[in-house]
Amino acid sequence: MTRPTPFTELGHGITCIDADFHRPGMAACYLMVEGSRAAFIETGTRYSVAAMVQALEHNRILPTEVEYVIITHVHLDHAGGAGQLMQLMPNAKLVVHPRGARHMIDPSKLTESAKQVYGEAAFLRTYGSIEPIAAERVIETQDEDILSLNGRPLQFFDTQGHAKHHFCVWDAHSRGIFTGDTFGISYRELDYQGKHFLFPTTTPTQFDPEQAHKTVDRLAGLHPQQLYLTHFGMIPFERRLVEDMHRQLQHIELFTRAAPEDKTQRAHYLRQACIEMYRSELMNIGHPSTQAAQLVEQWLMMDMEINAQGLEVWLEIVAQQRAKGVVA
Protein backbone atom coordinates (compact mmCIF):
# COMPACT_ATOMS: atom_id res chain seq x y z
CA MET A 1 0.00 0.00 0.00
CA THR A 2 1.34 3.44 -0.93
CA ARG A 3 2.03 5.64 2.07
CA PRO A 4 0.12 8.95 2.06
CA THR A 5 2.09 12.07 1.16
CA PRO A 6 3.51 13.34 4.48
CA PHE A 7 2.61 16.98 3.87
CA THR A 8 -0.44 19.17 3.31
CA GLU A 9 -0.68 22.56 1.58
CA LEU A 10 -2.38 25.10 3.85
CA GLY A 11 -2.35 28.20 1.66
CA HIS A 12 -0.33 31.39 2.14
CA GLY A 13 2.76 29.49 0.97
CA ILE A 14 2.67 27.26 4.07
CA THR A 15 2.98 23.48 4.03
CA CYS A 16 2.35 21.28 7.07
CA ILE A 17 4.77 18.33 7.20
CA ASP A 18 4.09 15.30 9.36
CA ALA A 19 7.18 14.72 11.50
CA ASP A 20 6.14 11.07 12.03
CA PHE A 21 7.00 11.37 15.72
CA HIS A 22 5.73 8.19 17.42
CA ARG A 23 2.75 8.11 15.04
CA PRO A 24 1.33 10.10 12.12
CA GLY A 25 -0.58 13.19 13.17
CA MET A 26 1.29 13.77 16.43
CA ALA A 27 3.97 16.35 15.55
CA ALA A 28 4.35 18.77 12.66
CA CYS A 29 6.99 20.85 10.96
CA TYR A 30 6.14 23.68 8.58
CA LEU A 31 7.64 24.95 5.35
CA MET A 32 7.00 28.58 4.42
CA VAL A 33 7.72 29.67 0.85
CA GLU A 34 7.87 33.31 -0.20
CA GLY A 35 8.85 33.69 -3.84
CA SER A 36 12.13 31.86 -4.35
CA ARG A 37 13.03 31.74 -0.65
CA ALA A 38 11.89 29.45 2.13
CA ALA A 39 12.00 28.80 5.86
CA PHE A 40 11.32 25.75 7.97
CA ILE A 41 9.53 26.20 11.28
CA GLU A 42 10.16 23.28 13.67
CA THR A 43 12.28 20.31 12.61
CA GLY A 44 10.95 17.27 14.44
CA THR A 45 13.70 14.68 14.84
CA ARG A 46 16.40 13.58 12.41
CA TYR A 47 13.87 11.00 11.21
CA SER A 48 11.63 13.89 10.06
CA VAL A 49 14.22 15.40 7.73
CA ALA A 50 13.48 13.19 4.71
CA ALA A 51 9.85 14.36 4.61
CA MET A 52 11.00 17.98 4.94
CA VAL A 53 13.31 17.59 1.96
CA GLN A 54 10.45 15.98 0.04
CA ALA A 55 8.20 18.96 0.78
CA LEU A 56 10.96 21.30 -0.39
CA GLU A 57 11.26 19.43 -3.67
CA HIS A 58 7.47 19.45 -4.10
CA ASN A 59 7.56 23.25 -3.84
CA ARG A 60 10.47 23.42 -6.31
CA ILE A 61 12.74 25.12 -3.81
CA LEU A 62 16.44 24.30 -3.74
CA PRO A 63 18.24 23.61 -0.46
CA THR A 64 20.39 26.69 -1.18
CA GLU A 65 17.22 28.82 -1.19
CA VAL A 66 16.26 28.01 2.41
CA GLU A 67 17.10 31.11 4.49
CA TYR A 68 15.96 30.07 7.96
CA VAL A 69 15.44 27.01 10.10
CA ILE A 70 13.31 28.19 13.01
CA ILE A 71 12.66 26.23 16.21
CA THR A 72 10.15 27.46 18.80
CA HIS A 73 12.16 25.83 21.60
CA VAL A 74 14.81 23.18 22.04
CA HIS A 75 12.71 20.22 23.17
CA LEU A 76 13.74 17.40 20.88
CA ASP A 77 10.39 16.79 19.19
CA HIS A 78 10.71 20.38 17.92
CA ALA A 79 14.47 20.77 17.47
CA GLY A 80 16.02 17.31 17.34
CA GLY A 81 16.37 17.35 13.56
CA ALA A 82 17.79 20.87 13.31
CA GLY A 83 21.45 19.89 13.05
CA GLN A 84 20.82 17.27 10.39
CA LEU A 85 18.60 19.66 8.41
CA MET A 86 21.13 22.49 8.62
CA GLN A 87 23.77 20.23 7.09
CA LEU A 88 21.54 19.92 4.01
CA MET A 89 20.64 23.64 3.81
CA PRO A 90 24.02 25.34 3.31
CA ASN A 91 22.80 28.96 3.37
CA ALA A 92 20.28 28.66 6.20
CA LYS A 93 20.55 30.30 9.60
CA LEU A 94 19.12 28.63 12.68
CA VAL A 95 16.72 30.94 14.53
CA VAL A 96 16.35 30.11 18.21
CA HIS A 97 15.47 31.66 21.57
CA PRO A 98 18.56 33.12 23.33
CA ARG A 99 18.18 30.64 26.20
CA GLY A 100 18.19 27.72 23.79
CA ALA A 101 21.01 28.70 21.43
CA ARG A 102 23.86 27.11 23.41
CA HIS A 103 22.07 23.75 23.39
CA MET A 104 21.91 23.79 19.60
CA ILE A 105 25.57 24.76 19.28
CA ASP A 106 26.58 22.02 21.73
CA PRO A 107 23.73 19.52 22.17
CA SER A 108 25.66 17.21 24.50
CA LYS A 109 23.66 18.18 27.62
CA LEU A 110 20.36 17.79 25.77
CA THR A 111 21.46 14.40 24.52
CA GLU A 112 22.67 13.14 27.88
CA SER A 113 19.60 14.31 29.79
CA ALA A 114 17.30 12.69 27.22
CA LYS A 115 19.24 9.42 27.41
CA GLN A 116 18.86 9.44 31.19
CA VAL A 117 15.09 9.79 30.81
CA TYR A 118 14.51 7.34 27.96
CA GLY A 119 17.53 5.04 28.07
CA GLU A 120 20.04 5.03 25.23
CA ALA A 121 18.31 2.46 23.03
CA ALA A 122 14.92 4.19 23.20
CA PHE A 123 16.56 7.58 22.69
CA LEU A 124 18.24 6.41 19.49
CA ARG A 125 15.02 4.85 18.21
CA THR A 126 13.03 8.02 18.88
CA TYR A 127 15.49 10.82 18.12
CA GLY A 128 18.64 9.39 16.56
CA SER A 129 21.78 11.49 16.93
CA ILE A 130 21.61 15.24 17.62
CA GLU A 131 24.05 17.15 15.42
CA PRO A 132 25.74 20.40 16.59
CA ILE A 133 25.28 23.64 14.66
CA ALA A 134 28.11 26.14 14.14
CA ALA A 135 27.69 29.25 16.28
CA GLU A 136 28.14 31.56 13.30
CA ARG A 137 25.02 30.04 11.72
CA VAL A 138 22.81 30.78 14.74
CA ILE A 139 20.52 33.82 15.14
CA GLU A 140 19.16 34.56 18.63
CA THR A 141 15.93 36.56 18.47
CA GLN A 142 14.80 38.89 21.22
CA ASP A 143 11.19 39.60 22.12
CA GLU A 144 9.34 41.31 19.22
CA ASP A 145 12.30 41.03 16.83
CA ILE A 146 11.35 40.81 13.16
CA LEU A 147 13.12 38.83 10.45
CA SER A 148 12.32 39.15 6.76
CA LEU A 149 11.76 36.14 4.54
CA ASN A 150 12.11 37.65 1.07
CA GLY A 151 10.15 40.69 2.24
CA ARG A 152 7.65 38.72 4.38
CA PRO A 153 7.96 39.82 8.02
CA LEU A 154 8.11 37.18 10.74
CA GLN A 155 7.86 38.49 14.30
CA PHE A 156 9.07 36.60 17.35
CA PHE A 157 7.41 36.75 20.75
CA ASP A 158 9.02 35.49 23.95
CA THR A 159 6.33 33.15 25.30
CA GLN A 160 6.83 31.61 28.73
CA GLY A 161 4.75 28.99 30.50
CA HIS A 162 5.86 25.81 28.75
CA ALA A 163 9.61 26.46 28.65
CA LYS A 164 11.82 29.45 29.38
CA HIS A 165 13.51 29.02 25.99
CA HIS A 166 10.28 29.32 23.97
CA PHE A 167 9.17 31.85 21.38
CA CYS A 168 6.22 31.92 19.01
CA VAL A 169 6.25 33.22 15.45
CA TRP A 170 3.67 35.69 14.13
CA ASP A 171 3.14 35.68 10.37
CA ALA A 172 1.14 38.77 9.49
CA HIS A 173 0.71 37.59 5.89
CA SER A 174 -1.43 34.61 6.92
CA ARG A 175 -2.49 36.18 10.23
CA GLY A 176 -1.29 32.98 11.81
CA ILE A 177 0.82 32.08 14.83
CA PHE A 178 3.26 29.19 14.97
CA THR A 179 2.52 28.34 18.57
CA GLY A 180 5.01 25.60 19.45
CA ASP A 181 3.73 24.21 22.75
CA THR A 182 2.31 27.39 24.32
CA PHE A 183 -1.24 27.34 22.95
CA GLY A 184 -2.01 23.71 23.59
CA ILE A 185 -2.21 20.41 21.77
CA SER A 186 -5.03 19.42 19.43
CA TYR A 187 -5.13 16.11 17.57
CA ARG A 188 -7.38 15.73 14.55
CA GLU A 189 -8.57 12.31 15.75
CA LEU A 190 -10.33 14.08 18.64
CA ASP A 191 -12.28 16.66 16.60
CA TYR A 192 -16.06 16.51 16.84
CA GLN A 193 -18.34 17.93 14.16
CA GLY A 194 -15.91 20.72 13.30
CA LYS A 195 -15.00 21.50 16.92
CA HIS A 196 -11.40 21.13 18.09
CA PHE A 197 -10.36 19.78 21.48
CA LEU A 198 -7.38 21.78 22.73
CA PHE A 199 -5.53 21.04 25.96
CA PRO A 200 -2.45 22.55 27.67
CA THR A 201 0.82 20.68 27.78
CA THR A 202 2.50 20.63 31.20
CA THR A 203 5.58 18.57 30.36
CA PRO A 204 8.74 18.78 32.51
CA THR A 205 10.55 20.78 33.61
CA GLN A 206 9.54 24.44 33.32
CA PHE A 207 5.73 24.48 33.34
CA ASP A 208 4.52 27.73 34.91
CA PRO A 209 0.73 28.22 34.97
CA GLU A 210 0.90 31.95 35.72
CA GLN A 211 3.11 32.58 32.70
CA ALA A 212 1.03 30.19 30.59
CA HIS A 213 -2.08 32.32 31.20
CA LYS A 214 -0.18 35.47 30.19
CA THR A 215 1.10 33.84 27.01
CA VAL A 216 -2.39 32.72 25.95
CA ASP A 217 -3.67 36.28 26.36
CA ARG A 218 -0.70 37.78 24.56
CA LEU A 219 -1.12 35.53 21.55
CA ALA A 220 -4.88 36.04 21.47
CA GLY A 221 -4.20 39.79 21.50
CA LEU A 222 -2.62 39.49 18.06
CA HIS A 223 -6.11 38.63 16.72
CA PRO A 224 -4.92 35.69 14.63
CA GLN A 225 -7.07 33.92 12.11
CA GLN A 226 -5.32 30.57 12.47
CA LEU A 227 -3.02 28.70 14.79
CA TYR A 228 -0.23 26.55 13.39
CA LEU A 229 0.19 23.97 16.14
CA THR A 230 3.21 21.71 16.35
CA HIS A 231 0.84 19.14 17.86
CA PHE A 232 -0.91 19.09 15.38
CA GLY A 233 -1.62 21.10 12.26
CA MET A 234 -3.54 24.27 11.49
CA ILE A 235 -6.77 25.07 13.30
CA PRO A 236 -8.85 28.25 12.97
CA PHE A 237 -8.58 30.63 15.89
CA GLU A 238 -11.71 30.98 18.00
CA ARG A 239 -12.29 32.91 21.20
CA ARG A 240 -13.64 29.67 22.67
CA LEU A 241 -10.15 28.18 22.50
CA VAL A 242 -8.78 30.98 24.69
CA GLU A 243 -11.49 30.28 27.25
CA ASP A 244 -10.77 26.54 27.05
CA MET A 245 -7.07 27.09 27.71
CA HIS A 246 -7.66 29.41 30.68
CA ARG A 247 -10.27 27.11 32.22
CA GLN A 248 -8.04 24.05 31.94
CA LEU A 249 -4.96 25.86 33.24
CA GLN A 250 -6.96 26.99 36.27
CA HIS A 251 -8.27 23.48 36.82
CA ILE A 252 -4.79 21.99 36.45
CA GLU A 253 -3.37 24.32 39.08
CA LEU A 254 -6.22 23.59 41.51
CA PHE A 255 -6.08 19.81 41.28
CA THR A 256 -2.27 19.77 41.33
CA ARG A 257 -2.08 21.87 44.49
CA ALA A 258 -4.55 19.42 46.08
CA ALA A 259 -2.36 16.39 45.29
CA PRO A 260 -1.41 14.02 48.14
CA GLU A 261 2.00 14.48 49.74
CA ASP A 262 2.88 10.79 49.39
CA LYS A 263 4.76 10.52 46.09
CA THR A 264 3.26 7.19 45.01
CA GLN A 265 -0.27 8.37 45.75
CA ARG A 266 0.49 11.72 44.14
CA ALA A 267 1.64 10.19 40.85
CA HIS A 268 -1.53 8.08 40.59
CA TYR A 269 -3.73 11.03 41.58
CA LEU A 270 -2.23 13.35 38.96
CA ARG A 271 -2.59 10.76 36.20
CA GLN A 272 -6.23 10.20 37.06
CA ALA A 273 -6.90 13.93 37.33
CA CYS A 274 -5.46 14.50 33.86
CA ILE A 275 -7.52 11.64 32.41
CA GLU A 276 -10.71 12.97 33.97
CA MET A 277 -10.04 16.50 32.69
CA TYR A 278 -9.45 15.25 29.15
CA ARG A 279 -12.63 13.17 29.27
CA SER A 280 -14.66 16.10 30.57
CA GLU A 281 -13.28 18.50 27.97
CA LEU A 282 -13.98 16.03 25.15
CA MET A 283 -17.57 15.86 26.36
CA ASN A 284 -17.70 19.66 26.37
CA ILE A 285 -17.24 19.72 22.58
CA GLY A 286 -19.90 17.06 22.08
CA HIS A 287 -18.33 13.61 22.40
CA PRO A 288 -20.62 11.18 24.30
CA SER A 289 -19.25 10.05 27.66
CA THR A 290 -18.36 6.49 26.61
CA GLN A 291 -16.69 7.67 23.41
CA ALA A 292 -14.74 10.36 25.29
CA ALA A 293 -13.31 7.75 27.66
CA GLN A 294 -12.32 5.55 24.71
CA LEU A 295 -10.64 8.46 22.93
CA VAL A 296 -8.56 9.28 25.99
CA GLU A 297 -7.47 5.64 26.24
CA GLN A 298 -6.65 5.43 22.53
CA TRP A 299 -4.94 8.76 21.85
CA LEU A 300 -3.95 10.60 25.03
CA MET A 301 -2.21 8.19 27.41
CA MET A 302 1.29 9.22 26.31
CA ASP A 303 0.45 12.90 26.80
CA MET A 304 -1.18 12.11 30.14
CA GLU A 305 1.95 10.40 31.46
CA ILE A 306 4.36 13.18 30.52
CA ASN A 307 1.97 15.95 31.60
CA ALA A 308 1.49 14.31 35.00
CA GLN A 309 5.28 14.08 35.35
CA GLY A 310 5.56 17.78 34.58
CA LEU A 311 3.01 18.61 37.27
CA GLU A 312 5.01 16.63 39.82
CA VAL A 313 8.08 18.69 38.90
CA TRP A 314 6.09 21.93 39.20
CA LEU A 315 4.87 20.91 42.68
CA GLU A 316 8.46 20.32 43.76
CA ILE A 317 9.43 23.78 42.47
CA VAL A 318 6.52 25.34 44.38
CA ALA A 319 7.62 23.54 47.56
CA GLN A 320 11.20 24.78 47.12
CA GLN A 321 9.98 28.35 46.64
CA ARG A 322 7.86 28.15 49.78
CA ALA A 323 10.83 26.83 51.75
CA LYS A 324 12.74 29.94 50.67
CA GLY A 325 9.87 32.20 51.71
CA VAL A 326 8.77 32.92 48.14
CA VAL A 327 5.00 33.06 47.64
CA ALA A 328 4.03 30.48 45.00
N, C-alpha and C positions, 0 to 999 in steps of 0.2 A: 504494500500500500504506500502511495506517495505521501510523504510528510507535508502538512500544510506549510505554505510560505510563512516564515517566522516574523513577518513584519506587516504593518497595516498603515496605509496612507491616511492621515488625519486632516489634510488640508493645511493651508498656510505654510506649505513647504516643510511640514513636520511629519516624520514617520515614527511610529511606535514599533520597537523591535523587542520581541520576546527574548529575555535573557536566558530562558530555560534553566532557571534556578530552582532546583528540587523538582519542579513540575512546570508544564506550560501554564501561562497565565498568572504566575506568582510575582515575577519581577520584570521590569521593563527598562530598556534604554531608549533614548530618542535621538534621531538624526534630524537636524534642522538645515535646510538648504536655502540659501539666499543667492540667486544668480549662479555664479560659478564657484561659490565658496560654501563651506559647510562647517558645522560644529556637531559634536556628539555631546549629549547630556546624559550622564550616568554611563557606566561601563559594564555593569554586572561583574562576572568573574572572567578569568582567562578563557573559560569555556563558552563565553558569550561572544567572543571576538569574531568568530567565523560568520555569525549571523549579521554582525554589524558591518563587516566587509561586504557581505552579500547585499545589504540594503544600500550601501554606498554605490556598488556597481549598478544596482537597479535604477538609481537616480542619476547614473552617468557622471558621477563625480570621481575624480582621481584622488588617490591618497595624498598627493601633494597639494590638493586644494582644500584639505581640512585645516582650518585655522585654529580651532579650539577643541580640546577635550575637557569637558566640565563635569565635576563631581560635586554633588550637593554636600556630601560629608564622606569621611574615610572608612565607614563601615564596609566590610568587604563585599557585601551583595550590591553595593553601589560603586565601589572603587577598586575592587580586586583585579579587574581586567585592565586598569588604566595603563600600567607599565607595558604590558604586551601590546595594547592598542597603539601606544605612543611610538613603539618601535616600528610600526607599520605606517605611521603618519609622520613623515620626516619634517614637515614644516609646522606641525601643530604645537601649541602651547597648552600645558595643563593648567586649568583654572580651578583653584581650591581655596577654601577658607584658610586664613592665616594660621589658625590653631592646628590645621590638618596637614599643612605643607610638608613639615619635617618628616611625617610618616610616609609620605609618598616619595620623598627623596631617599630616605632610608627606611624601608618597610620591615626591618628586622624585628622591632618590638611588636608591630601588628601581627606579624607572622607567628612569633613565639607565643603571644598571648592567645591567639586563636588556636594554636596547637594544644595549649594547655586545656582549653575548654573542650575541644572536639576530639583530641587525640590526633596523632600525626596521620594515620591512615585515612580517617574520615575527613580531616582537613584537606588532604591532597585530592580525595575524591570530589569534594565540594568546591574547592577554590583553586586547586593546582598551585603553582608557584606564583609568588608576588614579585614582580620585577621592579627595581628602582628606576627613578626618573631623574635625569640630570637637573640640578638646581637651576641652571640657566634656562631651562625650558618651562619653568614653573611661574605662574602669575598668582599672587595672593591678592584677592579682592577685599576691600574694606566695605563696610555698610554703605549702601546706596551708590557704590561705584557702577559705572556704565562701560561696557565694552561694545564695540561695533563689529557686527558680522556683515561685512560688505555693505555698510550703511544701515543695517538693521540693529537698533539699540537693544542690548540685553542688560537689565539692571539687576544687581545683586543685593539681597537683603539678609542681614545677619538675623537668623531665626533660631532662638534658643528653645529649649523644652525637651527635645529629643536627644540632642548632643550639643556640646559647646562648640563644636567645629562644623556647624551646619549653616549653610545659606540656602535661600531659595532664589529662583531666577524668574524675573518678570519680563515677559515678551509682549511689548505693547502692540506689536503687529497683529498677533492673534488674540490679544487680551487674555492671555493664559499664563498661569504660574506653574513652573516645574517645582513641585512641592517637596520632593525628597520624602522624608518621613515625618514632616511636621504637621501635615493636614490629614493624617489618617491613612488607613488602608481600606481598599474597597475591591473585592474580587467579583468579577463578572458572574461567577457561578451563584452568587448570593443575591443578585438583582431580583426584584419582584415587580412585574408589570411596569417597567420603566423607572422604578425607584431604586436608588443605590443605598446599600448598607455601608456606612463608613464608621470605622472605629479607630480610636487612638492606639498608637504603638508605644509601649512603655518599657522597651527592651533595655537591658543593662548598658552602660552603668551611669548615665547622666540624665535620666528622666527627672524633670522638674515641672510639676503641674502648674505652678504659678506662671512660669515662663511660657509653658505650652498655651495657656489661655491667652496671654499677650500676643503670642505669635499668630494664633488663629484670628484674632481681631485685626492685627496688622495686615495680614494677607487679605482678609475680607475687605479691608478698607481700600484696597486697590481696585475694587469693583471688577473682578475678573469675569470673563464669560465662560472659561473652562479651566479645569484643573488637570494638569498632566502628572498623574500619580506614578511613582516608581512601583508601587504595589496597588492597583495595576491599571494602567491605561488612562485614557482621557475620559473624564466625566464632566457634564455641564455643571457650572457653579449654581448653587441654589442657597438662599438664606437658610433654609431648613438644615443644610449640612453644618452651618456654623452653630446653630442651636444644638444639633446632635453632638457635635464635638464638645461644646461647653458642658452639656448635661452629663455626658459620659466621663469627662475629666473630673467633674465634681463628684460623681458617684464613685469613681476609682479612688479618689483621695479619701472619701468617707469610709469606704469599706476597708481600705488598706490601713488606715489609722486604727480601725477597730479589730485588726488581726490579733490572734492570740500571741502571747510572748513566747511560748514553746515553739521552737523552730520547726519541728516535725508537723505539729498541728497547724502552724502558720502557713507552711508550704501548701498543705492540702486545702486549707481555707481559701487561700488566694487563688488557687487553681479553680476551685468550685465557684468562687465569686466572679471570676472572669467568664467562666462558662455560662453562668446564669445571666450576666449582663449581655453577652452576645445573643443568647436565646431571646431575651426580652426585647432587645433592639431589633432583631430580625422580625419578631412579631409586630413591632411598631410600624414596620413598612408593609405589613400585610401577610407575611408568612404564617400559616396555621401553626399552632403550638407543636404538634408532633413533627411537622416538617422542619420547623426551626431547630428543634433538638437534633434531628438527623443531619442538618446542614452543618451545625457546629461540630458534630462528631466526624463528619466527612472532610471538612475543609479548614477547620480552625484550630485543631488540637496543637499543631506546631506553634502557631502564633500564641495560643494560650500559655504553653509552657514557657516560652521565652519572655512573654509579658509578665507572667507571674514572677519569674526570676528577677526581672527588672524592678518590680515593686518591692521585693525583699531587699534589694540593694538600696532602694530609696528609703525604706524604713530604717535601715542601718545608718544612712547618712543623717536622717532626721534625729535619730538617737544620739549620734556623735555631736550634732549641733546643740542639742539640748544640754548635753554634758558640759559643753563649753559656755553655756549660758546664752546661746543664740536662740532667739524665738524661731521656731520652725513649724 
